């Protein structure tokens, strides 16, 4: 087994490929220096890939380290350093210092700014090297660099191959070491990594410095190979060579830089001998791979042979223990008589807008303390202040009696404060196990350790297994996060929150977007966690909050208006007026659906027949029929994962049909692009709203508006609240206001059918009623398909209902029929589907 594992090791293949190339060149009698150059550039590309692939930073000018280390090696050898080994070691040390200096400056910026800053430093170095003739030789460079220990090119070649293979092995070990695992977490989700206690800036500085060391060593080797050094490697024309090689070979693959270096060096060598304009031939090759094989040569080969992937890391997890230790909370030693968290006159303002005003709150251990309030009340702002995401404008935050008001995010996390997020915040490209393990590592080991295996830390692995078992995910530990259903992702986020030995759990709408079965599971878990931790919960599901909470505080307009036991809060007149009362009374004024028969008698607008659609060869929907008449409102219901959002994607053209046909207003939609379908009159209001955050309400609407859609005045009549917020940027709107803008944006387009995906998700009851009343006004004027996991919410405003079970239609009929038949709802939409329910669903499908 060990032999087989060794044969599949990517570093072994680096050695094999370089030695095969060497043997081939010797056999042909060709100069071996070309293979030496390939080996050096493989290391150059691998160093860049360390930053791009593992950390997510893209340096346009990594050549600053390659070129500067080349000069450094030349200066050391010509300045009296007697051997190459000392010069190489000093060049690496020089590169590390240069990396620390440059990284300390440019890592304050991210994205394009970071990339351009690396290029700027490289160009500065080029100008110095090219024009400081007395020191660098200028255009002619420095020649005659001694190489006393490697008199022949052959001996130096084998030294390069051996050290490059060794360096590649060290980088493979680094990727699987504690520090390397943190790099991958930061790449996937910087905010989450910071909330677990990692100092993201220092982690990135460490990775940047390591990249500088690897690239610098490659640059010093090039000086020894050429026995000279030239300024060209620093110029902007060559600054991107390493990045091009990495992308050409496959940026998400460990062997990508090897294949990229081979292709780049050989093509450059052969094509430049044929024509000076060799880039005219090489550039189309790059374009070909960018368009047809985004994963480069490695990805193309894998699709052809379908074998070993050799991605950036092994995708294995440590073996599961025979007996998983029960989860133990780090908060059990806390004195229950003392508050664990206190806020004193905590305030936050954005200019003249006050979102939190002198909030005084105490959170005690082993108490499930919930915070409720209408959308825009300041709940998430309050959490952001508690965790350090936002600086406070006034007041204090005390944790276990210590003032933490000015501590950064990662420092608060190390004290035992951790949060979940309203929008799922996990590490999507890591396995379920690695999500939790890297979080446990944050508190118990940190990012220390460069070359030993992170999965060899037994205590951390055992703790990760205990937490996964506590939340019910131990059986899915090896699954990639992207394959998890929404409910399991919510459980995973709670597991990650627990993993840093949390004493205080800040849970931000953990039930948002969950089906009833998942809501029961997650709510029960939260209730059990409150027995061993302090839990502060934000949640819009008022009934659930009242049922599970020990204490409730109500935020309204940035102030605490009520605080106490659930029964006391529910009967508080201020709360009833500001929150609960709106929820209970607004529904009474919902207009009755007297138009249902009239809508059903109109001509069909959308007609989908025998639809089959899925992802990557799997089938999610099979043989589905759906008809929507002009002006009709259809509720599309079903448990999580049955294909509701998949159906909307198929109707909008973002997911192609495997079989079947869709016609809209007499026109076939098969094969049309999403924008073409939108032009015909189908508009999507997506889950999560997806507004343009830096544009105002008015700008979001004006950007979408086309002739034939409703006017801005009609939008304000439909949603009066938007008139007062028309100049506010979308990122500063509450969840309810964003949903109103998203619906209005679909209407300013000349739409005949709008598709609403979870339009009430995460909204306070009062806001839900506002949105529902707007939809009632639209009913009859525009057709609607509404996907919603709360059947009781949407069935009151829909004409018809369609329920999906296991990718097929299990019920289709009047919404009133389904709404009044609670047994039918339980069978199709309830927590479990027993044998009788399954039988009923099969009959309904038949």
N, C-alpha and C positions, 0 to 999 in steps of 0.2 A: 504493500500500500504506500509506504514511504517512497519507494522507487518510482511508482506511478505519479505520485504527487510531485516529485522532483522533476520528472520529465515534462510535466505540465507547467513548470515554473517559468514565468516570462523572462526572468533574468538569465536563465539557462539559454533561452532562445536568442537573447541578445548576444551571448557569447558564441553560440553556434553560428548565427548569421554572419557576425564579424569575422570569424575564423574561416568560414566557407568562402566569403569574399576574398580574404587574404590568400587562401589556397588557389582560388581561381586566378587572381592577379599574378601570383608567382608562376602558375602554369602557363599563362599567356605571355609572361616575360614583360608585363607592363609595370610602370613605376608604382610601388606599393603606397606611395604618398597619397594617392587618391583615396584609398581605403582608410588611411590614417585620418584624412580630413573628414571622411564619413563618420568615423568613430568620434572625433572631436565635436562635430556638429550634432551628432546624436545626443551627446551630453549637454550641449548648448540648448537644444530643443527641449530636452527633458527638464532642465532647470527652469525654463520658461513655463513648461507644462505643470511644474510644481505649483506655480502661482495661478495659472489659468484654470487648470483642471481641478485642483484640490482646494483652492481658495476663492476662485471666481474673480480674481483681479487680472486685467488684461494689460500688460506692459507693451506699449508700442516701441519703447526705447531701452529694452534690456541690453542692447549693444553698449550702453554706457559702461557696464561692468565687464563685458567681453573685451572691449577695446582698451579700457583703462588698465585692466589686469594684464593685457598684452604688453603695454608700455611698462607697467611695473616690473614684470618679469625681465624685460630687456634691461631696465635700469639696474635691477639687483645684480644681474649677471655681469654687466659691464662695469658695475661699481665696486666689484671686489668680492661678491659672493661666489665662492669657488665651485659650487656644484648646483646641478639643476634641481635637486630635491629640496634644498634650502630655499632656492628661488621660488619654486612652486608653492611651498608652505607659506612663505612671506607674501606671495601674491594672493593666496586665499585669505590671509589675515587682512591684507590691504582691502580686498573686496568686501570683507565683513564690515570693516570700519566705514567704508564708503556706503555700503548698503544701509547701515544704521543711520548715517548722517542724512542721506537722501530720503530714506523711508520716513524718518522722523518729521520731515517737512511735507512730503507729498501724500502721505497716508491720511492726512487730515481731510483729503478729498477722495471721492469715489467715482466710479463710472468713467465717463469720457474725460473728465478733468484729470483723474489719476493717469489715464493712458497718455494724454497729451503732455502732462508734466514729465513723465518718464522720457518721452521723445524730446522735450525741451532740454533736459539735462544731457541727453546723448548728443544733441546738436551743439550745446555749449562746449562739451568735451572735444567734439570734432573741430570746432573753430580754434580752440586752444592748440590742439595737436597739429593742425594744418598750418597755423600761422606763427607758432613759437619755434621758428626754424632752428634757433641756436640750441634748443634743448631736445626737441622731438624730431628734428630733421625735416620738418615741414612736409612738402609734397613727396620728397624722396624717402621719408621714413628713416628708421634706424636699421642698419644692416650689419652683418658680421657678428651676430650674437653667438657667443661660444656655447657648445654643447659637449663638454669634455667626457662625460660618462656614456654618451651614445654617439660613437663615431660614425656608425652607419645608420641609414634610414630604416633598415630592417629591425635592428635592435630597438630603435626608438618606437617603431610601429608596434612591436609586441608590448612594450611598456605602456603605450597609450591604450591598447586594447584591454590589457589586464586592469589598468586603473579605471578605465571607463566602465567596464563590467562591475568592478567593485563599487564604484560610485552609484551605478544603477541599482545594485543590490541594497546599498544604504538608503536610497530614496524609496525603494519598495518597503524596506523595514520602517522607514519614517512614516509612510502612508498608513501603516497598520499600528503605529505606536500611539500612545495617548495624545501627543501633540498633533499627529497627522489626523486622527479622528476628529479633533476639535476644528482643524482646518476645514474639514468637510461639513461640519455642522455650521460653521460661520458662513461658508459658501451657500448653504441651503437656506439659512434663515438667521440673519445677523441679529435681529431683534430678539428672537427666542434664545439664541446663545447668550446674549447679554443678560437676559432675564434669569438665566440659570446660574449666573455668577462668573462668567468668563469675561475678562477684559479684552474686548474685541480688538481694540487698537493695538494692544501689545501682542496679541496672537498674530495679527496681520503683519506687524513689524517683524516678528520672528520669522514668518514665512518669507517675507521680502528679503530679509538678511540671508536666509538659507539659499534662496534663489540666487542672490548676488554671489555667494560663495561657490556654488556649483558652476554658474556661468563664468565667474572669474577664473576658476580652475581650467575650464575649457579654453578661455582666451589665452592663458599662460601657456597651455600646451601648443596652441597654434603658433605662438612666438618661437617655441623650440622647434617645431616642425619646419617653419620657414627660415629659422635662424635670422629672423628679422621681424620688424613690426611696422605697420603702415596705418595711416589715418583713415583709410577707406572704410574699415569696419565700424567706425563711429558715425559715419555720415548717414543722413536720413534715407539715402537710397538703399542702404544695407541694414538699417535699424530694424526693419521688420522681417529679416531673413529667418530668424529662429521661429517667429510666430507663423510665418508661411509654412515652414517645414512641419510644425506641429499640427496645423490645421490640415495640411495635405495628407499627413499620415493618419490623423485621427486624434482630436484633442481630448476625447473621453476615453482614450485607450493608453495603457502604459507603454505599449510598443509603437504607438503612433509616431513619436519623434524619430525612432529608428527607420521606419519605412519612409517617412518624410525626408530625412537626411539622405538616404540612398537615392530617392527619386530626384531630389533637388540638386545634389552634387553631380550625379551622373548626367542628368539632363543639361545642367549648366555647362558641364565639361564638353559634352558632345555637340550641343546646339551652338555654343559660342565658337567652336571650331568651324562650324558650317556657316554662320552668319553673325555679324555684330548685333543685329537686331533679334537676338534669340528670344527676348521676352515676348515678341509677337507670336511665337509658337508656344512658349511656356504658359503665358497668361490664359489662353483658352483651355489648357489642361486644368488649371486651377478653377476656372469657371465651371468646367465639366463636373469636377468633384464637389464644388460648392452647391451645384444645382441637383445633381443626381445621387451623390453620396455624401451627405453632410457629416458623416462620421469618418470620412476620409478613406484611405487605402485599407486600413484595418477593418472598417465597417463594411466596405465592399467585399472584401475577402470572406468575412464572416457570413454575409448573406449568401455567398456562393457555396461555402462548405458547411455552414451551420454547425460549427464546432466551437472549441474553446474561445471564450470572449476576450480574456485578458484585458478587462476594464481596469480602471484606476486602482481598484482594491478588490480583494477577495470578497465574495458576497456570502460568506459563511458566518455562522454564529457559534459561540461556544456550546458544548453539549449540555443538554438539559439535565439538572441534577436528578437523581433517583427520587429524592424527597426534597421538595421546595420548602425552605424555611418560611414560617408565617411572617407576614409583614409586621414590623414594629415601628411605631411612630417615635420620632425624635422629640415630639412635644409632650410626651407623658410626664417628663420631669418638671414641667412648668407649674408654678403655684396657681391653682385655679381661682384663688381669692383675689389675685391681682390682674388688672387688665394687661393684655399682651400688647395692645396697640391703642394709642390715644391721639386724637387730633385736637388742637386747641386753636380756635378762631382761624381755621384753615381757609384761605381765600385764593382765588385765581381769577385774573382778568386778562382779556386780550384787548388792549386799548380801552375803549369805553364799554366793551361788552364784558359783563361780570358773569362768570359761569359757576363760581363757588363763592359763597359769602359767609365767612365766619362759622365754619362747620365745626361743631364740637361733637366728638363721637368716641365711645369706648367700645373696644372689642375684647371679649373675655375668652379664655381657653375653654375648649370643649363645649362651645356654644355655636349653633348654626344661626348666624346673624345675617339677615337679608336686607338689601337696599333696593327699594322699588321707587318708581316715579315715572311720570310721563316722559316721552321722548324729548330730549333737549333739556332735561332737568339738571344735568351735570354729573351723571353717575360715572360714565367712563372717564370724564375729566378728573373726577375724584380718585379713581383707581390710578390714573396716570400720575397724579401727584404722589400717591402713596408709594408707587414703585420707582419714582425718579424719572419717568419718561418726560414729565413736564416740571419745570421749576415752579415753586409756589410764589405767589405774590405777597402773601402774608400769613402769619401763624406758624405753628410748630407741628411736627410729627414725632411722636415718641414710640419707640419699640422696646419693650421690656425695660422701660424707664430711661432709655438712651435716646438722645436727640439725633434723629437721622435725617432731618430736613434737607441737609445739603449733601448727603451721601449720593454717589452715582448708582446707577441701576445695579451693576454687578456687585457692589459692596452690600447693598440691601439684600440681594439674593443670598449672599454668603451668611447673613445673619439668620436666614430662615424664612424670608418673605418671598413667596413665589406666586405667580398668577397664571391663569389661563386667559385666553383671548376670545372676544366675541366672534371674530373671524378666525377659523382654525389656524393655529400657529405651531406646526410641528416641522420636522426635517423630512421633506417629501422623498428625497433620494436615498435615505437610509432605511434599513429594515426596522421593523417594530422593536426588536430587541435593542438595536443600536441607538434608537431614539432615547430609550430609557437608560441604557448603559452610559451614554455620553453625558446624560444629565446627572446620574449618580457620580460619575467621575468628577464633575465640576466641583462637588462639595468635598469629596473624599481623597481626591488625587490632583485635581486641577489639570493643567496642560503640560505638566512636567513629564519628561521621558521622551527621548527622541528615537530610540532604536529598539526597545523591547516591545513585545506584542501586547497591545492593550487588552486583548482577549485572554491574556494570561493572568490578569489581576483577579484572582479567585474571589476575594471579598467583594469587589465591585460587581462581578458577574452574579454572585449569589444574591446580592441586594437587588439587582435588576430583575432577576427571576422572581423574587419575592413580591416586588411591586407589580409585575405583569400578572402574577397569579392573583393578587389582591383585586385587580380590576377586571379579571376574567379574560386576559389576552395571552396567557402563557402558550396556548395552543397555536397562536398566530405569530409567534415570536420571529419566525424566519421570513414572514411575508414582507414584501416591499410596501411602504406606506401608501403608494399610489393605488394599490389594489384593495385597500380597505374600504368598506362601506362607511357612510357618514357617521353612523352611530359608533362604530368601532374607533373611528378617528377621534371622536369626542372622548371616549374612554382612554385612548392613548394620550391625549393632551393632559388629562387629569393625572395619568401615570407619570408623565414627564414632570408635572407640577409637584408631585409627591417626592420625586427622586432626589431632590437636593436637600433632604432632611428638613422639609418645610415644617415650620411651627405655625405659620399663618398661611392659609390658602385663600387667595383672592380669585374667585371664579366669576368670570364675566360672561353671562348668558350661556351656560353650558348646555342648556336644553334647546337652544336655537336650531331650527331646521331639522329636529329629530321627529321620527314617527312615534306614535304612542308607545309601541313596544320598547323602543330605545329610551324614551323619556322615563318610563317606569324604571328601567335598569339604572340609568344614570342618576335619577333622583334618589333611588335607594342607596346607591354607592355614596352619594354626597351625605346622606343622612348618617351612614355608618362612619364616614370619615370625620364627621363632627364629633364623634365620641372620643376621638384620639387627637384632634387638632382644634385650633381655632379656625372657623370658616366664615369668610365674608363673601356673600353671594349677591350678584346682580342678576335678576331674572324677570322677564315680562309675563311668565305664566303665573298669574296671580293666584289661581286656585291651588296650584302646586306649592307656591311659596307659603301660602297660609297653612297648608297641610303639614309641611316638613320643618318650618322654621321655629326656632326657640324665641327669636327676637327679630323685630322688623323696624327699620328706620325708613322714613319716606322723605325723599328729596323732591323739592319743587322749586323751580326757578333759582337753583343754586343754594337753597336753604333747607335745613332739616325742619319739617313741619310736624312730624310725629315720630315717636320712638317708644317702643314697648312690646308687649306680647301681641301675637297675631290677632287675637280677638279684640284687644283694645284698639289696635291700629285700624282694623276693619270697620269699627264703629265710630271712629273719629270723624267729626263733621268736616274738618278741613280736608282729610284724605278722601272722603266721599265726594266732595266738591271738585277736588283737583285730579282725582285719579279713578278710584273705584266707582264713584257715582256715574261718571261719564261712561264707564264700561257697561254698567247695568241698565242705564236708561236710554242710551242712544239707540240701542237695538230695537226699542219699542216703536221708534219712529221710522224704521226701515220700511220703505214702500212695499206693498204686497206685489207678488209677481203675477199680475192679472194678464199680462201680455203673452204668457207662455204658449198658449195654443196658437195665437196669431203668428208668433215667430216660427213655430214648427210648420206652419202652412206655407211659409215663403219658399222661394226657390232655393235649392242647395247652392251654397257659395264654395265650400270646400268639400271635396269628395276624395277620400283616401281608400284604396282597395288593396287588400292582401299585402299590406306593408310588411316587409322584413328588413331589419336593420340591426347592426351591431358594431363591435369594435374589434379590430385585429383578428378577424376570422370568427369571433364568437357572435352568437345571435342573441340579441336582447329582446327584440320584438319579432313576432312571427305571425303572419296571417291576420294582421290587425286591420279592421275597417273602422272608419270614422267619417261622419258627415256633420257639417255645420251649416245651418241655414243663415240667410241674411239677417243680421241684427240679433242673432241668438247667442245666449251665454251658456257655455258648456263647461261643467266642472270635470276636470280630469283628475281622478283620485287613484290611490293605491299606496301600498306600503313602500318604504324606501327600497330602491333598487329594482323596481318592477319595470321601469322604462319610461316614466313620465317625461323627464327632461330629454331623454333620447328621442321621444316622439317629437318634441318641439324642435330639436336639432334637425330631424329629418324634414319637418315641414318648412323650416327656414333655409334648407339647402346646405347647412354646415356639416351634415353627415349624409353621405350618399346612401340610397336604397340598395339593398341586396336583391330585393324582388318587390313586385307590386307597382302601383301607379298612384300618383297624386295629381288631381286637377283642381284648379282654382279659377273660379269665374269663367269656366270653359277652356282654360289654358292649361296644358300639361306642365307640371313643375319638374318632371324628371330631367335630370342633367343640368338644370339651371343653377347659376351661381347665386349666393345669398343676396348680393345687391340687386340682381335681376328679379328675384322673388319679392324683395322689398319694394321695388318699383311697381310691381303688380298690385301691391296693397296689403301685404302681410308684414306686420311689425312685431318685434319681440321686445318685451320688457323683462330683461334677464334677472335671474336670481343674483342678489348682490348689487343690483342697480347699475353698476358700471358707468357712472357719470364721468365727465372730464373734470378732475378735481380742481384744477387751477383756473377753470372758467367759472364765471358767475352763472346764476340761474338763468338769466336772460340770454347769456352767450350760449349755454348748452341748448336752449330752445331754438335760438336763431340759427345755430349751426345745422340743426336737423330740419328746419322748416322748409317746406316746398309748397308750391302752388296747389291748392286743393285740400290742404290740411286745415285744421281749425286755427283760428287766429289767436294771437297772444291774449287779446281781451277775453276770448272764450276760455282760455286756459285759466286766467285769473278768476273767472266766474265759476269755473269748476273747482278750482283749488284757491280760495281767497288768501290762504296763508302765504302762497308764493308771491303774491303782489307785494307784500311787505318785505319779502326776502329776495327780491329780484336782483339786487346788486351784491348779494352774498356769494362768496365762492362755494362751490359744491362741497369742498372738503370741510367746510365749517358748518354744514347743515346737519340737522339731526337725522336719524334713520328714517323717520316718517316723512320729513321734507324731501329727502333724497328719493324716496319711493314715489312721491307726488311728481317730482321732476321727471323721473324715468317714465311714468305713465304719460305725462304731458308731452314728452319728447316723441313718444310713439304716435301721438295724436296729431301733432303739427305736420307729420308726414300724411299724405292722403291715404289713410289706412281704411280698409274694409274689414280686416280681421286683425285683432291684436292678441298676442300670446303672452300671458302673464305667468311667470315662473316664480312661485312662492311670493306673491305680492305682500303678504301680511307678516312675513318672517321678521322676528325681532322687533315688532312694533308694539307700543303700548296700546291697551284696549281703546282709549279715546281716539288714538290716531287710526287704529283699525276701522273704527266706525266712520271716520272722515273719508277714508279711502273707499270703504264699502258704499257709502252714500254717493260718491262720485261715480263708481261703477254702475250703480243702479240708474243714475241719470244717463249713462252712456248706453245702457241696454236698450236695444231696439234701433239705435243709431249706428252702432258698429258691432260686428260679431266679436265674440270673445271666447277664448279657451283659457281657463284659469286652472293652473296646477297648484294645489294646496294640500298640505298634509293634515290640516284640521278640517275634517268634512263638515262639522257643524257650522263653521264660519262661512264657507262658500256655498253650501246648499241652500241657504236662505235667499241668495241673490241669483242663483243659476236657473236656467230653464230646464236643462237636461243634465244628467250625470253619466259619466263613463268611468268604470272602475277596471283597472288593469290588475291581473293576478298572473304572476309567472310569465310575463311577456305577452299575454293575450287578454282580450276583453272578456271579463267575467260578468259584467252587468252593464246594460245600457238602457236608460229609460228616464222618466221624469225625475227631476231632482227632488220634488216633493215626496215621491214614493220612497226614495232611499232615505230622505231626511226623517220620515215618520216611522220607518222600519228599523228600529235599533238592533234587532236581532240580525237583520241582513247586514247592517253596518259592521256588527261584531264579527260576522263570518268573513267578510271581505276585507275589512280594515283594522280588525282588532289586534290584540296583543299576540295571540297565538292562533294558528290555523290547525285545528284538530282534524281528525279523520272525517267527521261529519262536515266540517267546513270545507275541507279539500274536496269531498264528494260533491258538495253544493257548487263549488267553483267549477269543477269539471262539467257538471250538468249545465251550468250557466254558459260556459264556453261552447259546449256542444250545441 
